[in-house]
């Protein structure tokens, strides 16, 4: 069992900066999925080539991966605690 003195010195695992970075990362991930979405009407007689656009094939997955990297860094990074 821990002493009362050592229990009071523990700090929270995440600071405000960690949470802000996580929110930015989630926003980037959502942006990537929005970039992947869309497309025209697909009927039996017409095929829309826009699903093979540069934005959907290349840009959007890169944006999603960058968002996951930002979230990972936000979880792993240790910021100094603000003692205001």
Biopython code that builds the backbone (N, CA, C, O; Angstrom):
import numpy as np
from Bio.PDB.StructureBuilder import StructureBuilder

atoms = [
    (1, "UNK", "N", (0.838, -1.172, 0.000)),
    (1, "UNK", "CA", (0.000, 0.000, 0.000)),
    (1, "UNK", "C", (0.891, 1.246, 0.000)),
    (1, "UNK", "O", (1.934, 1.275, 0.653)),
    (2, "UNK", "N", (0.470, 2.256, -0.731)),
    (2, "UNK", "CA", (1.273, 3.468, -0.840)),
    (2, "UNK", "C", (1.021, 4.407, 0.330)),
    (2, "UNK", "O", (-0.060, 4.434, 0.919)),
    (3, "UNK", "N", (2.053, 5.172, 0.642)),
    (3, "UNK", "CA", (1.898, 6.200, 1.674)),
    (3, "UNK", "C", (1.020, 7.318, 1.156)),
    (3, "UNK", "O", (0.854, 7.472, -0.054)),
    (4, "UNK", "N", (0.469, 8.080, 2.043)),
    (4, "UNK", "CA", (-0.356, 9.214, 1.636)),
    (4, "UNK", "C", (0.474, 10.284, 0.931)),
    (4, "UNK", "O", (-0.039, 10.978, 0.053)),
    (5, "UNK", "N", (1.742, 10.429, 1.300)),
    (5, "UNK", "CA", (2.593, 11.441, 0.685)),
    (5, "UNK", "C", (2.885, 11.115, -0.770)),
    (5, "UNK", "O", (2.846, 12.011, -1.612)),
    (6, "UNK", "N", (3.175, 9.868, -1.090)),
    (6, "UNK", "CA", (3.512, 9.512, -2.474)),
    (6, "UNK", "C", (2.283, 9.498, -3.360)),
    (6, "UNK", "O", (2.387, 9.766, -4.557)),
    (7, "UNK", "N", (1.131, 9.195, -2.808)),
    (7, "UNK", "CA", (-0.082, 9.194, -3.602)),
    (7, "UNK", "C", (-0.443, 10.610, -4.062)),
    (7, "UNK", "O", (-0.988, 10.777, -5.152)),
    (8, "UNK", "N", (-0.159, 11.592, -3.281)),
    (8, "UNK", "CA", (-0.451, 12.981, -3.634)),
    (8, "UNK", "C", (0.479, 13.536, -4.698)),
    (8, "UNK", "O", (0.138, 14.526, -5.345)),
    (9, "UNK", "N", (1.648, 12.928, -4.904)),
    (9, "UNK", "CA", (2.612, 13.412, -5.888)),
    (9, "UNK", "C", (2.398, 12.834, -7.284)),
    (9, "UNK", "O", (3.069, 13.252, -8.228)),
    (10, "UNK", "N", (1.480, 11.884, -7.431)),
    (10, "UNK", "CA", (1.220, 11.331, -8.750)),
    (10, "UNK", "C", (0.555, 12.393, -9.619)),
    (10, "UNK", "O", (-0.194, 13.240, -9.134)),
    (11, "UNK", "N", (0.850, 12.325, -10.915)),
    (11, "UNK", "CA", (0.232, 13.298, -11.809)),
    (11, "UNK", "C", (-0.591, 12.562, -12.844)),
    (11, "UNK", "O", (-0.437, 11.358, -13.048)),
    (12, "UNK", "N", (-1.451, 13.297, -13.480)),
    (12, "UNK", "CA", (-2.316, 12.720, -14.499)),
    (12, "UNK", "C", (-1.463, 12.284, -15.691)),
    (12, "UNK", "O", (-0.465, 12.937, -15.995)),
    (13, "UNK", "N", (-1.829, 11.205, -16.366)),
    (13, "UNK", "CA", (-1.005, 10.738, -17.483)),
    (13, "UNK", "C", (-1.032, 11.680, -18.685)),
    (13, "UNK", "O", (-0.051, 11.747, -19.426)),
    (14, "UNK", "N", (-2.117, 12.401, -18.895)),
    (14, "UNK", "CA", (-2.229, 13.329, -20.020)),
    (14, "UNK", "C", (-2.439, 14.746, -19.516)),
    (14, "UNK", "O", (-3.121, 14.983, -18.519)),
    (15, "UNK", "N", (-1.832, 15.679, -20.238)),
    (15, "UNK", "CA", (-2.049, 17.089, -19.936)),
    (15, "UNK", "C", (-3.031, 17.669, -20.950)),
    (15, "UNK", "O", (-3.524, 16.966, -21.832)),
    (16, "UNK", "N", (-3.299, 18.941, -20.810)),
    (16, "UNK", "CA", (-4.209, 19.615, -21.730)),
    (16, "UNK", "C", (-3.657, 19.586, -23.158)),
    (16, "UNK", "O", (-4.421, 19.471, -24.117)),
    (17, "UNK", "N", (-2.341, 19.688, -23.299)),
    (17, "UNK", "CA", (-1.722, 19.652, -24.628)),
    (17, "UNK", "C", (-1.927, 18.294, -25.291)),
    (17, "UNK", "O", (-2.142, 18.223, -26.501)),
    (18, "UNK", "N", (-1.861, 17.211, -24.507)),
    (18, "UNK", "CA", (-2.112, 15.882, -25.057)),
    (18, "UNK", "C", (-3.530, 15.780, -25.622)),
    (18, "UNK", "O", (-3.741, 15.263, -26.720)),
    (19, "UNK", "N", (-4.486, 16.276, -24.859)),
    (19, "UNK", "CA", (-5.874, 16.204, -25.315)),
    (19, "UNK", "C", (-6.101, 17.064, -26.561)),
    (19, "UNK", "O", (-6.843, 16.670, -27.461)),
    (20, "UNK", "N", (-5.473, 18.220, -26.612)),
    (20, "UNK", "CA", (-5.609, 19.074, -27.794)),
    (20, "UNK", "C", (-5.005, 18.390, -29.015)),
    (20, "UNK", "O", (-5.585, 18.418, -30.100)),
    (21, "UNK", "N", (-3.833, 17.773, -28.831)),
    (21, "UNK", "CA", (-3.211, 17.049, -29.946)),
    (21, "UNK", "C", (-4.075, 15.872, -30.394)),
    (21, "UNK", "O", (-4.174, 15.600, -31.591)),
    (22, "UNK", "N", (-4.692, 15.181, -29.456)),
    (22, "UNK", "CA", (-5.569, 14.074, -29.826)),
    (22, "UNK", "C", (-6.778, 14.566, -30.613)),
    (22, "UNK", "O", (-7.178, 13.936, -31.592)),
    (23, "UNK", "N", (-7.359, 15.678, -30.196)),
    (23, "UNK", "CA", (-8.501, 16.234, -30.922)),
    (23, "UNK", "C", (-8.107, 16.675, -32.327)),
    (23, "UNK", "O", (-8.871, 16.488, -33.275)),
    (24, "UNK", "N", (-6.921, 17.259, -32.465)),
    (24, "UNK", "CA", (-6.431, 17.652, -33.789)),
    (24, "UNK", "C", (-6.238, 16.410, -34.652)),
    (24, "UNK", "O", (-6.592, 16.417, -35.831)),
    (25, "UNK", "N", (-5.685, 15.353, -34.085)),
    (25, "UNK", "CA", (-5.493, 14.114, -34.826)),
    (25, "UNK", "C", (-6.808, 13.501, -35.277)),
    (25, "UNK", "O", (-6.920, 13.038, -36.412)),
    (26, "UNK", "N", (-7.802, 13.494, -34.401)),
    (26, "UNK", "CA", (-9.119, 12.969, -34.770)),
    (26, "UNK", "C", (-9.741, 13.824, -35.868)),
    (26, "UNK", "O", (-10.376, 13.291, -36.778)),
    (27, "UNK", "N", (-9.569, 15.148, -35.796)),
    (27, "UNK", "CA", (-10.087, 16.027, -36.840)),
    (27, "UNK", "C", (-9.411, 15.748, -38.188)),
    (27, "UNK", "O", (-10.067, 15.786, -39.229)),
    (28, "UNK", "N", (-8.114, 15.469, -38.171)),
    (28, "UNK", "CA", (-7.395, 15.147, -39.408)),
    (28, "UNK", "C", (-7.887, 13.812, -39.967)),
    (28, "UNK", "O", (-8.028, 13.670, -41.182)),
    (29, "UNK", "N", (-8.147, 12.839, -39.102)),
    (29, "UNK", "CA", (-8.670, 11.547, -39.555)),
    (29, "UNK", "C", (-10.042, 11.735, -40.204)),
    (29, "UNK", "O", (-10.309, 11.180, -41.270)),
    (30, "UNK", "N", (-10.905, 12.512, -39.563)),
    (30, "UNK", "CA", (-12.233, 12.776, -40.127)),
    (30, "UNK", "C", (-12.109, 13.483, -41.469)),
    (30, "UNK", "O", (-12.843, 13.166, -42.405)),
    (31, "UNK", "N", (-11.186, 14.438, -41.572)),
    (31, "UNK", "CA", (-10.962, 15.123, -42.842)),
    (31, "UNK", "C", (-10.545, 14.130, -43.928)),
    (31, "UNK", "O", (-11.000, 14.230, -45.067)),
    (32, "UNK", "N", (-9.688, 13.179, -43.583)),
    (32, "UNK", "CA", (-9.265, 12.168, -44.546)),
    (32, "UNK", "C", (-10.423, 11.321, -45.035)),
    (32, "UNK", "O", (-10.510, 11.014, -46.224)),
    (33, "UNK", "N", (-11.311, 10.940, -44.132)),
    (33, "UNK", "CA", (-12.466, 10.149, -44.553)),
    (33, "UNK", "C", (-13.450, 10.971, -45.371)),
    (33, "UNK", "O", (-14.103, 10.438, -46.269)),
    (34, "UNK", "N", (-13.565, 12.257, -45.077)),
    (34, "UNK", "CA", (-14.414, 13.126, -45.901)),
    (34, "UNK", "C", (-13.833, 13.248, -47.312)),
    (34, "UNK", "O", (-14.575, 13.264, -48.294)),
    (35, "UNK", "N", (-12.499, 13.335, -47.405)),
    (35, "UNK", "CA", (-11.868, 13.387, -48.718)),
    (35, "UNK", "C", (-12.093, 12.091, -49.500)),
    (35, "UNK", "O", (-12.153, 12.121, -50.729)),
    (36, "UNK", "N", (-12.218, 10.964, -48.816)),
    (36, "UNK", "CA", (-12.467, 9.693, -49.497)),
    (36, "UNK", "C", (-13.899, 9.558, -49.975)),
    (36, "UNK", "O", (-14.170, 8.813, -50.916)),
    (37, "UNK", "N", (-14.815, 10.265, -49.344)),
    (37, "UNK", "CA", (-16.235, 10.080, -49.644)),
    (37, "UNK", "C", (-16.626, 10.775, -50.937)),
    (37, "UNK", "O", (-15.823, 11.472, -51.557)),
    (38, "UNK", "N", (-17.845, 10.575, -51.320)),
    (38, "UNK", "CA", (-18.378, 11.230, -52.505)),
    (38, "UNK", "C", (-18.472, 10.276, -53.666)),
    (38, "UNK", "O", (-18.415, 9.057, -53.501)),
    (39, "UNK", "N", (-18.614, 10.836, -54.820)),
    (39, "UNK", "CA", (-18.748, 10.025, -56.015)),
    (39, "UNK", "C", (-20.077, 10.300, -56.672)),
    (39, "UNK", "O", (-21.001, 10.825, -56.050)),
    (40, "UNK", "N", (-20.159, 9.953, -57.890)),
    (40, "UNK", "CA", (-21.386, 10.201, -58.633)),
    (40, "UNK", "C", (-22.356, 9.049, -58.510)),
    (40, "UNK", "O", (-22.149, 8.105, -57.747)),
    (41, "UNK", "N", (-23.428, 9.156, -59.289)),
    (41, "UNK", "CA", (-24.433, 8.104, -59.324)),
    (41, "UNK", "C", (-23.911, 6.935, -60.144)),
    (41, "UNK", "O", (-23.360, 7.119, -61.229)),
    (42, "UNK", "N", (-24.089, 5.751, -59.621)),
    (42, "UNK", "CA", (-23.674, 4.549, -60.342)),
    (42, "UNK", "C", (-24.934, 3.826, -60.803)),
    (42, "UNK", "O", (-25.721, 3.342, -59.991)),
    (43, "UNK", "N", (-25.104, 3.764, -62.070)),
    (43, "UNK", "CA", (-26.236, 3.036, -62.624)),
    (43, "UNK", "C", (-25.698, 1.865, -63.430)),
    (43, "UNK", "O", (-24.489, 1.708, -63.597)),
    (44, "UNK", "N", (-26.595, 1.069, -63.913)),
    (44, "UNK", "CA", (-26.185, -0.106, -64.683)),
    (44, "UNK", "C", (-25.605, 0.277, -66.040)),
    (44, "UNK", "O", (-24.857, -0.498, -66.636)),
    (45, "UNK", "N", (-25.946, 1.466, -66.532)),
    (45, "UNK", "CA", (-25.480, 1.855, -67.865)),
    (45, "UNK", "C", (-24.350, 2.865, -67.832)),
    (45, "UNK", "O", (-23.742, 3.136, -68.867)),
    (46, "UNK", "N", (-24.052, 3.430, -66.670)),
    (46, "UNK", "CA", (-23.027, 4.475, -66.596)),
    (46, "UNK", "C", (-22.115, 4.207, -65.412)),
    (46, "UNK", "O", (-22.586, 3.943, -64.306)),
    (47, "UNK", "N", (-20.816, 4.273, -65.642)),
    (47, "UNK", "CA", (-19.834, 4.107, -64.571)),
    (47, "UNK", "C", (-19.080, 5.411, -64.399)),
    (47, "UNK", "O", (-18.531, 5.946, -65.362)),
    (48, "UNK", "N", (-19.052, 5.919, -63.192)),
    (48, "UNK", "CA", (-18.401, 7.190, -62.900)),
    (48, "UNK", "C", (-16.933, 6.938, -62.572)),
    (48, "UNK", "O", (-16.625, 6.216, -61.624)),
    (49, "UNK", "N", (-16.044, 7.518, -63.335)),
    (49, "UNK", "CA", (-14.601, 7.333, -63.154)),
    (49, "UNK", "C", (-14.039, 8.148, -61.980)),
    (49, "UNK", "O", (-12.855, 8.020, -61.665)),
    (50, "UNK", "N", (-14.846, 8.970, -61.336)),
    (50, "UNK", "CA", (-14.329, 9.849, -60.286)),
    (50, "UNK", "C", (-13.865, 9.084, -59.043)),
    (50, "UNK", "O", (-13.169, 9.649, -58.200)),
    (51, "UNK", "N", (-14.239, 7.818, -58.919)),
    (51, "UNK", "CA", (-13.768, 7.067, -57.747)),
    (51, "UNK", "C", (-12.280, 6.778, -57.832)),
    (51, "UNK", "O", (-11.662, 6.416, -56.831)),
    (52, "UNK", "N", (-11.701, 6.931, -59.007)),
    (52, "UNK", "CA", (-10.270, 6.702, -59.180)),
    (52, "UNK", "C", (-9.475, 8.003, -59.204)),
    (52, "UNK", "O", (-8.373, 8.045, -59.751)),
    (53, "UNK", "N", (-10.017, 9.048, -58.624)),
    (53, "UNK", "CA", (-9.331, 10.338, -58.649)),
    (53, "UNK", "C", (-8.127, 10.323, -57.702)),
    (53, "UNK", "O", (-8.045, 9.506, -56.785)),
    (54, "UNK", "N", (-7.210, 11.237, -57.948)),
    (54, "UNK", "CA", (-6.003, 11.371, -57.113)),
    (54, "UNK", "C", (-6.367, 11.639, -55.658)),
    (54, "UNK", "O", (-5.713, 11.143, -54.741)),
    (55, "UNK", "N", (-7.408, 12.423, -55.461)),
    (55, "UNK", "CA", (-7.813, 12.780, -54.101)),
    (55, "UNK", "C", (-8.231, 11.548, -53.306)),
    (55, "UNK", "O", (-7.867, 11.423, -52.137)),
    (56, "UNK", "N", (-8.979, 10.648, -53.908)),
    (56, "UNK", "CA", (-9.480, 9.480, -53.187)),
    (56, "UNK", "C", (-8.459, 8.356, -53.076)),
    (56, "UNK", "O", (-8.448, 7.625, -52.087)),
    (57, "UNK", "N", (-7.609, 8.214, -54.072)),
    (57, "UNK", "CA", (-6.674, 7.094, -54.096)),
    (57, "UNK", "C", (-5.392, 7.403, -53.318)),
    (57, "UNK", "O", (-4.842, 6.522, -52.656)),
    (58, "UNK", "N", (-4.918, 8.637, -53.395)),
    (58, "UNK", "CA", (-3.616, 8.964, -52.816)),
    (58, "UNK", "C", (-3.715, 9.920, -51.629)),
    (58, "UNK", "O", (-3.209, 9.624, -50.547)),
    (59, "UNK", "N", (-4.355, 11.046, -51.828)),
    (59, "UNK", "CA", (-4.352, 12.104, -50.814)),
    (59, "UNK", "C", (-5.093, 11.695, -49.540)),
    (59, "UNK", "O", (-4.564, 11.867, -48.442)),
    (60, "UNK", "N", (-6.295, 11.162, -49.670)),
    (60, "UNK", "CA", (-7.102, 10.837, -48.495)),
    (60, "UNK", "C", (-6.450, 9.782, -47.595)),
    (60, "UNK", "O", (-6.434, 9.972, -46.379)),
    (61, "UNK", "N", (-5.913, 8.681, -48.130)),
    (61, "UNK", "CA", (-5.247, 7.731, -47.227)),
    (61, "UNK", "C", (-4.019, 8.312, -46.524)),
    (61, "UNK", "O", (-3.746, 7.978, -45.371)),
    (62, "UNK", "N", (-3.286, 9.175, -47.214)),
    (62, "UNK", "CA", (-2.131, 9.813, -46.574)),
    (62, "UNK", "C", (-2.585, 10.701, -45.423)),
    (62, "UNK", "O", (-1.954, 10.719, -44.366)),
    (63, "UNK", "N", (-3.682, 11.441, -45.622)),
    (63, "UNK", "CA", (-4.205, 12.319, -44.568)),
    (63, "UNK", "C", (-4.669, 11.487, -43.371)),
    (63, "UNK", "O", (-4.426, 11.867, -42.226)),
    (64, "UNK", "N", (-5.335, 10.355, -43.624)),
    (64, "UNK", "CA", (-5.796, 9.498, -42.533)),
    (64, "UNK", "C", (-4.605, 8.935, -41.755)),
    (64, "UNK", "O", (-4.628, 8.917, -40.524)),
    (65, "UNK", "N", (-3.577, 8.481, -42.448)),
    (65, "UNK", "CA", (-2.396, 7.937, -41.776)),
    (65, "UNK", "C", (-1.701, 9.016, -40.950)),
    (65, "UNK", "O", (-1.249, 8.751, -39.836)),
    (66, "UNK", "N", (-1.614, 10.231, -41.491)),
    (66, "UNK", "CA", (-1.026, 11.336, -40.718)),
    (66, "UNK", "C", (-1.846, 11.623, -39.463)),
    (66, "UNK", "O", (-1.282, 11.926, -38.412)),
    (67, "UNK", "N", (-3.164, 11.533, -39.562)),
    (67, "UNK", "CA", (-4.012, 11.720, -38.388)),
    (67, "UNK", "C", (-3.751, 10.678, -37.320)),
    (67, "UNK", "O", (-3.696, 11.002, -36.134)),
    (68, "UNK", "N", (-3.589, 9.416, -37.736)),
    (68, "UNK", "CA", (-3.275, 8.365, -36.762)),
    (68, "UNK", "C", (-1.905, 8.579, -36.137)),
    (68, "UNK", "O", (-1.710, 8.285, -34.957)),
    (69, "UNK", "N", (-0.959, 9.085, -36.908)),
    (69, "UNK", "CA", (0.371, 9.385, -36.359)),
    (69, "UNK", "C", (0.283, 10.498, -35.321)),
    (69, "UNK", "O", (0.924, 10.423, -34.273)),
    (70, "UNK", "N", (-0.510, 11.532, -35.609)),
    (70, "UNK", "CA", (-0.672, 12.638, -34.651)),
    (70, "UNK", "C", (-1.294, 12.129, -33.358)),
    (70, "UNK", "O", (-0.865, 12.515, -32.271)),
    (71, "UNK", "N", (-2.301, 11.266, -33.462)),
    (71, "UNK", "CA", (-2.931, 10.716, -32.256)),
    (71, "UNK", "C", (-1.926, 9.857, -31.484)),
    (71, "UNK", "O", (-1.875, 9.922, -30.256)),
    (72, "UNK", "N", (-1.136, 9.064, -32.183)),
    (72, "UNK", "CA", (-0.124, 8.238, -31.520)),
    (72, "UNK", "C", (0.919, 9.069, -30.797)),
    (72, "UNK", "O", (1.313, 8.748, -29.676)),
    (73, "UNK", "N", (1.364, 10.143, -31.442)),
    (73, "UNK", "CA", (2.336, 11.034, -30.793)),
    (73, "UNK", "C", (1.701, 11.708, -29.580)),
    (73, "UNK", "O", (2.352, 11.884, -28.550)),
    (74, "UNK", "N", (0.432, 12.084, -29.703)),
    (74, "UNK", "CA", (-0.253, 12.729, -28.575)),
    (74, "UNK", "C", (-0.360, 11.792, -27.380)),
    (74, "UNK", "O", (-0.300, 12.238, -26.234)),
    (75, "UNK", "N", (-0.518, 10.505, -27.638)),
    (75, "UNK", "CA", (-0.617, 9.546, -26.542)),
    (75, "UNK", "C", (0.751, 9.285, -25.917)),
    (75, "UNK", "O", (0.859, 9.156, -24.698)),
    (76, "UNK", "N", (1.781, 9.208, -26.729)),
    (76, "UNK", "CA", (3.110, 8.838, -26.234)),
    (76, "UNK", "C", (3.899, 10.004, -25.645)),
    (76, "UNK", "O", (4.751, 9.781, -24.784)),
    (77, "UNK", "N", (3.648, 11.226, -26.074)),
    (77, "UNK", "CA", (4.443, 12.390, -25.660)),
    (77, "UNK", "C", (4.131, 12.768, -24.220)),
    (77, "UNK", "O", (2.973, 12.798, -23.802)),
    (78, "UNK", "N", (5.193, 13.056, -23.472)),
    (78, "UNK", "CA", (5.048, 13.533, -22.097)),
    (78, "UNK", "C", (5.364, 15.011, -22.051)),
    (78, "UNK", "O", (6.508, 15.417, -22.253)),
    (79, "UNK", "N", (4.359, 15.806, -21.787)),
    (79, "UNK", "CA", (4.563, 17.239, -21.573)),
    (79, "UNK", "C", (4.762, 17.504, -20.088)),
    (79, "UNK", "O", (4.276, 16.762, -19.234)),
    (80, "UNK", "N", (5.475, 18.562, -19.807)),
    (80, "UNK", "CA", (5.648, 18.944, -18.402)),
    (80, "UNK", "C", (4.326, 19.475, -17.875)),
    (80, "UNK", "O", (3.610, 20.196, -18.570)),
    (81, "UNK", "N", (4.013, 19.111, -16.646)),
    (81, "UNK", "CA", (2.751, 19.522, -16.028)),
    (81, "UNK", "C", (2.808, 21.004, -15.717)),
    (81, "UNK", "O", (3.815, 21.502, -15.213)),
    (82, "UNK", "N", (1.733, 21.707, -16.016)),
    (82, "UNK", "CA", (1.620, 23.124, -15.668)),
    (82, "UNK", "C", (1.132, 23.229, -14.242)),
    (82, "UNK", "O", (0.014, 22.814, -13.934)),
    (83, "UNK", "N", (1.944, 23.771, -13.382)),
    (83, "UNK", "CA", (1.578, 23.946, -11.970)),
    (83, "UNK", "C", (1.177, 25.380, -11.723)),
    (83, "UNK", "O", (1.933, 26.157, -11.139)),
    (84, "UNK", "N", (-0.022, 25.731, -12.172)),
    (84, "UNK", "CA", (-0.486, 27.119, -11.990)),
    (84, "UNK", "C", (-1.198, 27.256, -10.677)),
    (84, "UNK", "O", (-1.664, 28.343, -10.338)),
]
sb = StructureBuilder()
sb.init_structure("model")
sb.init_model(0)
sb.init_chain("A")
sb.init_seg("    ")
for serial, (resi, resn, name, xyz) in enumerate(atoms, 1):
    if name == "N":
        sb.init_residue(resn, " ", resi, " ")
    sb.init_atom(name, np.array(xyz, "f"), 0.0, 1.0, " ", f" {name:<3s}", serial, name[0])
structure = sb.get_structure()
